[in-house]
């Protein structure tokens, strides 16, 4: 969940942890600015190596393939 403080380092860290565990995650974003949500989605993908799967309303879905050795 991304709150009023936006995409902070701690939020990115939590997204990274979630992607390592689940590969496909949903992220809720508070705020009504669609362009800001799209910018966050792009930044998340850039910083985590994930792929944007879906953006509808205030929900973002990203995917990153896990380690095949696991």
N, C-alpha and C positions, 0 to 999 in steps of 0.2 A: 504494500500500500504506500503510495506517495502522497504525503500530506501537504499542508500549506507551505512548508519550508522547501518544497521542491525536491529535486534529485540531488540529495546530499551524498557525501562519501559513505556514510553509514547505510544509506538506502542501497547504493550500488554494491556495497559489501554483502548485504543481505540477499540481493538479487543473485550475486555470484554464488553464494552458498546454496540458494534454492536451485539454481541451474545445475550445480554439481550433483544435487540429489535427485532432481526430477526431470531434467532435460526440457520439458515443456511447462511453462508457468504462466499464470494470469497475474496481472498487476493492475490494481485499482488506482486511479489518479483522481484526486479531488481537485476541483476547479472547473470552470466552464470554458476556458480558452482552448479551443480545438488545436490551434496552431502550436500552443505551448505543449500540449500532449504529444503532438507529432514530433516536435523537437526533442522531447524526453525520450520517445521511442527510438529515434535515430541515435541519440547519445547512448542509450542503454545498449543498443546493438553494436555501436562502435567500440564502446569500452569493455564489453563482455565477449565479443565475438559471436553473439547470438544473431538469429535471423528473425525479423519481424514476421509474424504469422497473421495477426489480426489486430485491428483497431476499430472498435465500435463503441461509441459513447465514451464512457470514462474507463473502459477496460482495454488493456493492452495484453497481447499474448505473444510471447517470444519463445524461441526454440534454439537449443544448442545441443548438438550431438554429444553424448557422453563418451567416456573413455571405453573403447571397445574391449579392452583387456579385462574389464571388471565383469 
